């Protein structure tokens, strides 16, 4: 029986990241890379599920890359994990406030700034492509901008405590949303009304998956995406953007793309319009995956329902 991604999360993730963050602050990026590479190499060797999932993803994406530079081989899978190690270092840098604006290239940030200056809240679709932790840098676009990150993890409060102990991150708020209810929706609506940003990764199925996903085409195969974030965005009645932060050489490239002025799913065409909306997102995610194929870090079988 295949496990849900939620059951495959790293053991001791909070204390592990705490140790890595201390090492990063004490020794710097270059030394931490020396430490991380053997750890990730060992993890790649012993983690059969993650290695298999990496190869499954590479099998899907490699035929779509015209230059043939990405192949479904064990060596490419290993480099996939090495990219993940580098993303961890970027994560630590973002958490500690060590990323300077000189290291960041923005694409279409003017649209985001225009909304912020009008006091208009936004719903932002993130993903596990690149580094969502760049929210620390997003918050520097303007003073007093508040970024709320929704997490499907019970560790949200512990992460909040960890981040605030190492950096001035009062403008970043991590919120656990394993179970969405009316009270949560009302709380998020209040945040939108005061001009805050809500960011959620929409490329993982919910913990309680039954009836809460929709199958759309992704990398030329049916894959399950969650309905919840799209329904929530429609309830909040605000503009929606997508966010991708990719490592491009020595720079972090942040891409904002307008997705909708406001999602709406009329009852009579609800399922049809919802599926088309999710398909639109999957198309965008695929385009960016093709741009940075070794930076999608979902190390579980994303197409498992198709393969079972």
N, C-alpha and C positions, 0 to 999 in steps of 0.2 A: 504494500500500500504506500503510495507516494505521500510525502508530508507536505503540508502547507508551508509557505515561506515563513510564517510566524513561528512555526516549530523549529525552524532551521537557524534562527537568529544566534549570533555569536554568544557563547557563554561568558558571563562576567563582563559584558560590554561596557558598563559604566566604569567599573574600577580599572578595566583595561585601558580605556581612553584617558582616564585620569593619570595613569602611569605614563602613557605616551605623551600627554600634554606636558607633564613635568619634564620629561626628557627633552622635548622640543624646546621648552623655555630655557632649560639649563645648557643644552648642547648645541642647539641650532639645527637647521634643516639638513645640512650635509651629513652631519654625524648621525642624525636620526635615520637618514636613508640607508646608511651602512648597517644600522641595527635592524631596520624594517625588512630589507631584502631577504636575509636568511630566514626571518620569521615567516614572511609570505611564501617563500620557496617551500618551507616545511609544511605550511598550511595547504599549499597547492598539492603537495604529494599525498597528504593524509586525508584531505577532504574530497572524497570520491564524489559526493553529491554536487559540490560546488564545481569541481572539475568537469563532471558530466554535463552540468547545466551550461557551463561556459562553451563546451564543444557543441551542444545543441543550438545555442544562440549563434555561434560562428557558422554552423551548417546552414542556418537560415539566411544570414546576412551576406556571406561570402559570394554567392552567385549574383548578388545585386550590385557588387562593387566592380566597376568596369576595369579598373587598373590591375585587378588580381593581386593586390598587395596583402589582402587579408584572406587567409585560408583557414579551413577548419582542421588545424593540426594541433598536436600537443604543445608544440613550441609557441604557436600563436596564443593558445590558451594560457600558457605560462606568462607571456607578455601581457595578456589581459589582466592577470592577477597583479603583475608589476604595476600596471597603470592604476589598479585599485590601491596599491601601496602609496603611490604618489598622491592619489586623491585623499588618502588619510592624512598625509602631511599638509595638504592644502586645507583640509578640514580643521586641523589643529591650528594652522596659521589664522584661519578665519575666526575660530573660537577665541584665540588669544589677542585678537585685534592687531595681528602682525602684518596683515595684507595692506599695503599702501595703495592709494588711488593710482599711482604710477604703474602699478602692476596689472591694472584692470582696463580693458577696452569695452566700452558700452556700445550696443547697437539698439537704436530706437528708444533711448532713455528719455528723449524729449516728451514722448507721449505720456510716459509715467509721471514725469515732473508736472506736466500740464494738469493731470488729474489731481495730483497732490496739492498743487497751488490753489486749486478750486475747492479743496477740502473734501474731495470725492474718494471714497473707499474703493478698493479693487480686490477682486478675487483672482488669484494667480495659480495657474496649473503648473506645478513643478513635476519632477520625475527623478528617477535614479540614474539618469544620464548626466554625467558630470557631477557637480557639487552643489547641492541645495544649501549648504552651510554658508554660501556666499551672501545670504540674507544680511549678515553683519555688514557687508560692503554696501548692499542696497540701502541700508538704513542711513548711510552717509550721503545719499543723494541730496537730502534736505534735513535740516535740524528738526527734531521732534517728530520725525516720521516713525510710526510704530509698526513693526512687522510681527505678525502672529503666524507661527508655523504649527500646523496640525500634524500630530504624529500618531501612528497606530501602535503605540508602545506604552507599556506600563512604566517605562523608565523616564517619562517626560519630566516629572518633577525633579528627579535626581539629576537629569541633564541640565535643567534650569539652574539648580544649585551649583553644579559643577561650572557652568559657564560664568555665572555671576561671581564666583569666587576667584576667577582668573582675569576677568576683564569687565569693563563698564558696559554691560549689555542690558541696561534697563529698557532699551528700545526693542529688544527681542524677547518674545514670549512664546514658549513651547507649550502646546495644549494637547493633552491626550484625548483622542477621539475614537477609541476602540468601540464605544457604544454611543452613537449619535442619537440625541433625543430633542424634544421641543425646547428644553431649557438651554441646551447647547446652541441650537439654532438662534434663539433669541439673544443669547450672549454675543454671538458672532454678528448678528444684525446690528447690535449696538456699536460694535467696533467699526463696521462699515459706515455707519451714520456719522461717526466722528472722524472719518477720513483715514482709517487704518488699512493696512494691507493684510490679507489672509492668504497664506501660501500652503498648498497641500500637494503632495506627490500623488499622481493619479495613475500610476502604472504598476500598482499592486492590488490584487484582489483583496476584499475585506476579510477580516478574521472569521466572521460569521458569513460565509460566502453564499449560502443557499438563497437563490432568487435575487441576489443583489449584484449580479454581473451581466454583461452583455457581450456577445461574441462579435468581433469585427476582424477585418483583415489587417494583419500586421506582419511585415516581412514575408508576404505572399502565403500566409497561413492563418487560419482562424485562431484568435487568442481572446482570452477573457479579460475584460477591463471592468473596473468597478463603476456602478451607476451612481453611487452616493455623492461623490464630489460634484458631479454635473447637476444632480437634483438640488444639492445644497446651493450651488451657484445660482440656480434659477429662483430659489426661494429668497435669496438675498437681493435680487434685482439690482445688480451693479455690473459695471463693465468687467470683462474677463480677459486676462492676458495669459500667454504662456511664458515660461521662464526656463532658459537653459544656460548653464555656466560651464563652458568647456575649457580645458587646458589646451592652449595653442602656443607651443614653444614656451617662452618665458612669461607669457601673458595669460591672464584669465579673461576669456571673452564672454561677456554677459549678453544674451540675446533676449529681448522682449519682443513678443509678437502679439498684435491685437487678435483676439479670438472671437469676441462678440461684445456688442454694446450692452447686452443683457440676454441671458438665456430664457427661453419660454417654451414650455411643453404643454400645449393645449390638450385637454383630456382625451378628445377623440383621436388625436394623432400622437399621443404621448410616447408610446413605445417606438413608433417609426421615427419620430423626430429625435428622440433620445439616442437611438442607435446611430442615426446619421451624424449627430453631434459627436458621439464617441469616436466614430469612424474618422471624422475630420481631425480630431486630436491625434488618433493613431497615425494618420498620414503625416502630421507635423513631426511627431516623435520619430517616425521612420526616416524622415528627411534629415533630421539632426543625427540620428544613429549612423546614417551613411556618411555624414560629415566627420564623425568621430567614433568609429565603430568599436574601438577598444575602451570606450569610456562609459558604456552602459553596464551598471553594476547590480544586476538582478541575478544573483547566483542561485537560482532555483529554476525548475523547468516551467518557464512561462507558458508553454503550450501543453501542459500536462493533461488537460481535459481532452485535447485532441489526440494525444498519444495513448491514453488509457483504453 
